[in-house]
Amino acid sequence: MSSHHRKRSMVSSQWSINRASLLLFAYCFLFIALTACQESKTKQPKTEVAAKETYTCPMHPQIINDKPGSCPVCGMDLVKKSASGEKVTDITLNDLLRPSNQYVLSSIPTVHIQLRDEPIEIPAYGFITYDTRQVGTVSSNVSGRIEKLYVKYRYQKVSKGQKIMDIYSPELLTAQQNLIFLLQHDAENKTLIAAARQKLVLLGMSNQQLDQVIKSGNPVFTVAIYSGYSGHIHESSSPEAMQQQTQTGMKDVSLITEELPLKEGMYVTKGQNLFVIYNPSKAWAVLNIFSGQAAMVKVGDKVRITPETVPDKDFRASIGFIEPFYRPNSKTATARVYFDNPNNGIPIGSQVKATIFAGARSARWLPEEAVLTLGLDKVVFVKKEDAFIAHKIEAGIVNNHLIQVLNGLSEEDEVAANAQYLVDSESFIKVKQ
C-alpha cells in the first residue's frame, strides 16, 4: 500500500471517531435539557395551584370563582375552596350518605323563635249589599182595582208616608156606608160605632180620611195606600208574577230592569205584596274570611274598609255579625259589617277590600321563610353542629310574614332563616310523612 493511501485511511478513521464523540455529546445534552424541562413543567402547575385561591358555593359546587362574591343560583356568599385537599370539618361518610330530606350540610344564617305580642291584621275581601233589616213591604189590605198608580218604574225613590196608589174597593165602600148609617140612626151606640171605625182603619183608611167621611157624611170611592218606608222601589208582584217566583225562586234584584208588572186598572187581592222597598242608606259590607283565620275574628273587631269604586272613601266600622255556617261552594266564613251609607255614597254591589284588626296575640313566632309547607305539614331545618336536620312542627296562624309555632321547637333551637335554600325538591316529593 502506498503512503498516500495509508495517510488517507488514517484521516478517515480519525473523522469517524470525532463524529461519534460529537453525536454522543449531543445526545447527552439533549437528554439533560429534556429532563430539566420536564421537571420545570411538573413543578410549575403546583406553584400556580398553590398560589391561586378559588371560591365556590356551598350549595352549588359547580360554581367556581377566583374572587369572593355571591352565588348566581341561590345568592349565598361564596366560600374559599381548599386546593390542597386538607380537612375542613369533622364530616363522616355516614353523614354524607344521609338523604337530603333529612340531613343537609350548609352554613346559611339561622334564627331563633321570638316570643312577643304581635298585632293581628287580617286581610279580607267582600262586597256591599243591602241591610235586609231595613227592607219593607207595601201590601194591600183590601181587594180592589188600582185606580191611580203613583210609582212608575223600578228603583224610583220613595219616602215614608208617600202616596203609592189609589184603590177602589167594594168591601171598603160597604164598611164606610155602615159607619155612616150608625152615625145617622144610632149615634148613642158607641160600641158599634167604634167597631165600625176600627174596621175601616184595619182596611187601610187613615184617620184623616175617616174624619173626612164622618164630617161629610159621604163615603169615598177610593182609598190611598201609603209607603211605610223610605228607599227605592225594587220589585212588585202581580198574582202571575208571584206564582212564577214561587216556581223559579227569588231573582237577583240587581239584574231586574223590566217595567213594573202592576198597572192602573189591574185588580189586587187582600194581603197581596205590592212593592218591596230597599233602603240604600243602610248597608252591609259582607266580608269573606279564610277558615284558618276565622277563629281569630269576633264580633266587635274594628275594620277598615276601602271600596273599589270610591277608594278615597275608606271608612272605619265594626263587625256586627258572623254567620255561623259556610255558604255553599265556599270555604270562607262570612262576617257582616253594618254601616250608614248616606245618599248611597257607595253603590250597592261594589267590591271592597278590608283589614280586620283582631287585637294583639302573644305567641312564639318564626319568619314565614323559615317554615317549609308540605301540604298539611310544616317543616323547619334545625341546626345540629355543621348540618341542618329536617324537623316537622305544628304551626298556627300566619300574620305579617310571621308564622306562629305551636309545638315542636324550643327557644334554644336554631333553624335555617330560609328553608327554601335547603330543599332538594325531588327528595322532598318522595319523603314519607
matplotlib code that plots the C-alpha trace (Angstrom):
import matplotlib.pyplot as plt

x = [0.0, 1.4, 1.9, -0.8, -3.4, -2.2, -2.4, -5.9, -7.1, -5.8, -7.6, -10.9, -10.6, -9.9, -13.0, -15.2, -14.1, -14.7, -18.1, -19.1, -17.9, -19.9, -23.1, -22.7, -22.2, -25.3, -27.4, -26.3, -27.1, -30.5, -31.3, -30.3, -32.3, -35.4, -35.2, -34.9, -37.8, -40.0, -39.2, -39.9, -43.4, -44.1, -43.3, -44.9, -48.7, -48.1, -46.8, -49.7, -52.3, -50.7, -50.7, -54.2, -57.3, -60.8, -64.2, -67.3, -70.9, -71.7, -75.0, -73.8, -70.2, -70.2, -70.0, -66.3, -64.9, -61.4, -62.7, -65.4, -69.0, -72.5, -73.8, -75.7, -78.0, -79.1, -77.5, -75.4, -71.9, -69.1, -66.6, -62.9, -62.2, -59.3, -56.9, -54.6, -57.3, -56.9, -59.6, -62.1, -64.6, -65.4, -67.8, -68.1, -69.1, -72.3, -73.3, -72.7, -74.7, -77.8, -80.9, -81.1, -84.7, -83.3, -79.8, -78.3, -74.7, -74.7, -73.6, -76.6, -77.8, -80.1, -82.8, -84.5, -88.1, -89.3, -91.8, -93.7, -97.1, -97.9, -100.8, -103.1, -104.3, -106.3, -106.9, -110.4, -112.4, -116.1, -118.9, -121.5, -125.2, -128.4, -129.1, -132.1, -133.2, -134.3, -136.3, -140.0, -143.1, -146.1, -149.2, -152.9, -155.4, -158.4, -159.3, -160.0, -159.0, -156.0, -157.4, -154.3, -150.6, -148.0, -144.9, -144.0, -140.6, -138.1, -135.6, -137.8, -137.1, -140.0, -140.2, -142.1, -145.7, -145.7, -148.8, -148.2, -151.6, -155.4, -157.6, -161.4, -162.7, -166.4, -165.6, -164.2, -167.2, -169.6, -167.8, -168.0, -171.7, -172.2, -170.3, -172.4, -175.7, -174.7, -173.8, -177.1, -179.5, -177.8, -175.4, -175.7, -174.3, -170.7, -169.6, -170.8, -169.5, -166.1, -166.1, -167.1, -164.4, -161.7, -162.7, -162.1, -158.6, -157.7, -158.9, -156.3, -158.1, -156.1, -157.6, -157.7, -159.8, -162.1, -162.6, -163.4, -166.0, -167.7, -167.7, -169.1, -171.4, -170.5, -168.2, -165.1, -164.8, -161.1, -158.6, -155.0, -152.1, -149.0, -145.5, -144.4, -140.7, -138.1, -135.9, -136.0, -138.8, -137.2, -139.9, -143.6, -145.7, -148.9, -150.5, -149.0, -145.5, -145.9, -146.8, -143.8, -141.5, -142.6, -141.8, -138.4, -137.2, -136.1, -134.4, -131.4, -133.0, -129.9, -130.5, -134.2, -134.7, -138.1, -141.1, -143.3, -145.9, -148.5, -150.6, -153.6, -156.8, -155.4, -157.1, -155.2, -156.2, -156.3, -152.8, -151.0, -147.5, -147.4, -143.9, -140.6, -138.6, -134.9, -133.1, -129.6, -128.7, -128.3, -126.0, -123.7, -120.2, -120.1, -116.5, -115.1, -112.6, -110.4, -111.1, -107.6, -108.2, -111.9, -111.2, -109.4, -112.3, -115.0, -118.0, -116.9, -113.5, -112.6, -112.4, -111.0, -112.9, -111.8, -114.4, -113.2, -115.5, -114.5, -111.2, -110.9, -114.0, -112.5, -114.1, -114.0, -116.6, -117.1, -118.1, -121.7, -122.4, -120.5, -122.6, -122.4, -122.1, -120.2, -122.1, -122.5, -119.4, -117.4, -114.5, -114.7, -116.5, -118.8, -118.8, -121.2, -120.2, -123.2, -122.6, -124.5, -124.4, -126.0, -127.1, -126.0, -122.4, -121.0, -123.0, -124.6, -122.7, -119.3, -116.3, -114.4, -111.0, -110.9, -108.4, -109.7, -107.9, -108.2, -106.1, -102.6, -101.7, -98.8, -97.2, -93.9, -93.1, -90.8, -90.2, -92.5, -89.5, -88.1, -91.0, -91.5, -95.1, -95.6, -99.3, -100.7, -97.3, -94.9, -91.1, -88.1, -84.4, -82.8, -79.1, -77.0, -73.3, -72.4, -75.5, -79.3, -81.9, -85.4, -87.9, -91.7, -93.5, -97.1, -97.9, -100.7, -101.7, -99.7, -99.6, -97.5, -94.9, -94.6, -95.9, -97.0, -95.2, -97.5, -95.4, -92.2, -89.5, -87.9, -86.4, -82.9, -83.3, -81.6, -83.4, -82.4, -83.5, -84.7, -85.8, -86.0, -82.2, -82.0, -84.7, -84.0, -87.4, -87.1, -86.2, -89.0, -91.6, -90.5, -90.5, -92.9, -94.8]
y = [0.0, 3.4, 6.1, 8.3, 5.6, 4.9, 8.6, 8.8, 5.8, 7.3, 10.6, 8.7, 6.8, 9.9, 11.6, 8.7, 8.8, 12.6, 12.2, 9.5, 11.7, 14.7, 12.6, 11.2, 14.7, 15.9, 13.1, 13.7, 17.5, 16.8, 14.3, 16.8, 19.6, 17.4, 16.2, 19.8, 20.9, 18.1, 18.9, 22.6, 21.7, 19.4, 22.0, 24.9, 23.9, 23.1, 26.5, 28.1, 26.0, 26.7, 30.4, 30.7, 31.0, 29.9, 30.4, 28.1, 27.9, 25.5, 24.6, 24.5, 23.3, 23.7, 27.5, 28.4, 32.0, 33.4, 36.1, 36.4, 37.2, 35.7, 32.6, 33.4, 30.5, 30.9, 34.1, 32.6, 34.0, 32.1, 30.4, 29.8, 26.4, 24.4, 23.5, 21.2, 18.8, 19.5, 18.5, 21.3, 19.7, 16.5, 15.1, 11.4, 9.2, 8.3, 12.0, 12.4, 9.4, 10.5, 11.5, 15.2, 15.4, 14.7, 15.9, 18.9, 20.3, 24.1, 27.3, 29.6, 32.1, 30.9, 32.4, 31.7, 31.7, 35.1, 35.3, 38.6, 40.2, 40.7, 42.8, 40.7, 42.3, 40.0, 41.0, 40.2, 40.9, 41.2, 43.4, 45.9, 44.8, 46.0, 45.7, 43.3, 44.7, 47.8, 46.1, 47.0, 45.6, 47.5, 45.3, 45.7, 45.5, 45.1, 43.6, 46.0, 47.8, 50.1, 53.5, 55.6, 54.4, 57.0, 54.7, 54.1, 52.4, 50.3, 52.0, 55.0, 56.8, 57.0, 58.4, 57.2, 58.5, 59.0, 58.0, 54.9, 54.2, 54.7, 51.6, 51.2, 48.5, 47.5, 46.0, 49.3, 51.2, 48.9, 49.4, 53.2, 53.1, 51.0, 53.6, 56.5, 54.6, 54.1, 57.7, 58.8, 56.4, 55.0, 57.7, 56.6, 53.1, 54.0, 50.3, 49.6, 53.0, 52.3, 48.8, 50.1, 52.8, 50.3, 48.1, 50.9, 51.6, 47.9, 48.0, 50.7, 54.0, 56.7, 58.8, 61.8, 60.0, 58.7, 62.2, 63.4, 60.7, 61.4, 65.1, 65.0, 62.0, 60.7, 57.7, 58.0, 55.6, 55.1, 54.6, 55.7, 53.3, 55.0, 53.8, 53.0, 53.0, 55.2, 53.8, 52.5, 50.5, 47.3, 44.9, 44.5, 41.4, 40.6, 37.2, 35.8, 37.1, 35.7, 32.3, 32.4, 33.5, 30.6, 28.1, 29.6, 31.1, 34.6, 36.6, 38.8, 42.2, 44.0, 42.3, 43.1, 46.2, 45.5, 47.7, 47.2, 44.5, 46.4, 48.7, 51.0, 49.1, 45.9, 44.1, 43.2, 40.9, 41.3, 40.7, 40.8, 42.2, 45.1, 46.6, 45.8, 48.8, 48.7, 51.4, 52.0, 54.5, 51.4, 48.8, 45.8, 45.0, 41.2, 40.1, 36.6, 35.3, 32.2, 29.3, 29.4, 32.9, 32.9, 31.7, 35.0, 37.2, 38.1, 40.4, 44.0, 43.9, 47.1, 47.1, 49.4, 49.1, 50.5, 50.4, 49.5, 52.1, 55.0, 54.2, 57.7, 57.0, 54.3, 54.2, 52.5, 50.2, 47.2, 43.6, 43.2, 39.6, 36.4, 33.9, 30.5, 28.4, 28.2, 29.2, 26.6, 26.2, 28.4, 27.7, 31.1, 32.4, 35.4, 38.5, 41.4, 45.0, 47.3, 51.0, 54.1, 54.9, 58.3, 59.3, 55.9, 57.2, 53.7, 51.9, 48.6, 45.7, 47.4, 45.2, 46.1, 45.4, 45.3, 44.9, 43.4, 44.4, 41.4, 42.7, 41.5, 37.9, 36.7, 33.7, 32.2, 33.5, 32.5, 34.3, 32.8, 32.0, 29.7, 27.3, 24.9, 23.9, 20.3, 20.0, 19.9, 19.5, 22.3, 21.6, 23.6, 22.8, 22.7, 23.3, 20.5, 21.3, 21.9, 20.5, 21.0, 18.3, 18.5, 18.7, 18.8, 21.3, 22.3, 25.8, 28.2, 31.4, 33.5, 37.2, 39.9, 37.5, 35.7, 32.2, 31.0, 27.9, 25.9, 22.9, 21.1, 23.8, 25.4, 28.9, 27.4, 25.7, 27.3, 27.0, 28.0, 31.5, 30.4, 26.8, 27.0, 27.1, 23.7, 21.9, 19.2, 19.2, 15.6, 14.3, 16.2, 14.9, 11.4, 11.9, 9.8, 11.8]
z = [0.0, -0.9, 1.7, 0.2, 0.7, 4.2, 5.2, 3.7, 5.7, 9.0, 8.4, 7.7, 10.9, 12.9, 11.4, 12.3, 16.0, 16.2, 14.6, 17.1, 20.0, 18.7, 18.4, 21.9, 23.3, 21.5, 22.8, 26.4, 26.1, 24.6, 27.4, 30.1, 28.5, 28.2, 31.8, 33.1, 31.0, 32.2, 35.9, 35.2, 33.7, 36.6, 39.3, 37.6, 37.9, 41.6, 42.2, 40.3, 42.1, 45.5, 44.8, 43.2, 45.5, 44.3, 45.8, 45.5, 46.6, 49.5, 47.8, 44.2, 44.0, 40.2, 40.8, 41.0, 41.0, 41.6, 44.0, 46.7, 45.8, 45.7, 44.0, 40.9, 41.5, 45.1, 46.2, 49.1, 49.8, 48.1, 50.5, 49.9, 48.4, 49.8, 47.0, 49.0, 50.0, 53.7, 56.2, 56.8, 59.2, 61.0, 58.5, 58.3, 55.3, 57.1, 57.2, 53.5, 52.7, 54.6, 52.4, 51.7, 53.0, 56.5, 56.7, 54.8, 55.1, 54.9, 56.6, 55.9, 58.6, 61.4, 63.5, 66.9, 67.9, 69.1, 71.9, 71.8, 71.3, 67.7, 66.4, 64.2, 61.0, 58.8, 55.1, 53.7, 50.6, 50.0, 48.6, 49.6, 49.8, 51.3, 55.0, 55.0, 58.4, 56.5, 53.8, 53.9, 52.1, 50.9, 50.9, 50.1, 53.0, 50.7, 47.4, 44.6, 41.4, 41.0, 40.0, 40.2, 40.4, 41.5, 41.2, 37.5, 37.4, 39.3, 41.6, 42.0, 45.2, 47.7, 51.2, 54.3, 54.1, 50.4, 48.5, 46.3, 44.7, 45.0, 45.1, 44.6, 46.9, 47.2, 50.6, 51.8, 50.4, 52.2, 55.5, 55.1, 54.5, 57.6, 59.7, 58.2, 58.9, 62.6, 63.0, 61.5, 63.1, 66.2, 67.4, 71.0, 70.2, 70.9, 70.8, 67.3, 66.0, 67.5, 66.0, 62.5, 62.7, 63.7, 60.8, 58.4, 59.9, 59.5, 55.9, 55.2, 55.7, 57.6, 60.5, 58.3, 55.7, 58.4, 59.8, 56.3, 55.8, 59.2, 58.7, 55.1, 55.7, 52.3, 51.6, 49.4, 46.5, 46.6, 49.4, 49.2, 50.1, 51.6, 51.9, 55.4, 54.4, 52.7, 50.0, 46.4, 44.7, 43.7, 42.8, 42.8, 42.2, 40.4, 41.1, 38.0, 39.0, 42.5, 41.1, 38.7, 41.5, 43.7, 40.9, 39.8, 43.1, 44.0, 41.3, 41.7, 42.1, 40.8, 37.4, 37.0, 35.0, 33.4, 33.9, 36.9, 36.5, 38.3, 36.1, 36.6, 36.1, 37.5, 40.4, 43.6, 46.4, 50.1, 51.6, 48.3, 48.5, 46.0, 46.4, 48.2, 49.3, 50.0, 51.8, 50.4, 53.2, 55.4, 54.1, 54.9, 53.9, 53.6, 54.1, 53.3, 55.8, 55.2, 57.5, 59.0, 60.2, 61.1, 64.6, 65.4, 64.3, 66.7, 66.9, 67.7, 66.0, 64.2, 60.4, 57.8, 54.5, 51.2, 48.4, 44.9, 43.2, 45.5, 47.1, 48.6, 50.7, 53.0, 56.4, 59.8, 61.2, 63.4, 62.8, 63.7, 62.9, 61.9, 60.0, 61.9, 58.7, 55.4, 52.3, 49.5, 47.3, 49.7, 52.1, 53.8, 56.8, 56.3, 58.5, 58.2, 58.9, 59.4, 58.3, 57.3, 53.6, 53.2, 49.7, 48.5, 48.6, 48.0, 45.3, 46.2, 44.8, 45.0, 45.7, 48.9, 50.4, 54.2, 57.1, 60.3, 63.5, 65.7, 68.6, 69.7, 70.3, 72.5, 70.7, 69.5, 66.0, 63.2, 59.9, 57.2, 55.0, 57.7, 57.5, 54.6, 53.7, 52.6, 52.1, 55.6, 57.2, 58.2, 58.2, 59.5, 59.4, 62.8, 63.1, 64.6, 64.6, 60.9, 59.4, 59.3, 60.1, 58.7, 61.6, 61.5, 63.6, 64.5, 63.1, 63.8, 62.1, 59.6, 60.2, 58.6, 57.2, 60.6, 61.4, 64.8, 66.2, 68.4, 69.1, 68.0, 68.7, 71.8, 72.2, 72.1, 68.7, 65.8, 62.5, 58.9, 58.2, 54.7, 54.4, 50.6, 50.3, 51.8, 49.7, 47.2, 45.5, 44.3, 47.7, 49.4, 46.9, 47.8, 51.6, 53.7, 56.2]

ax = plt.figure().add_subplot(projection="3d")
ax.plot(x, y, z, "-o")
ax.set_aspect("equal")
plt.show()
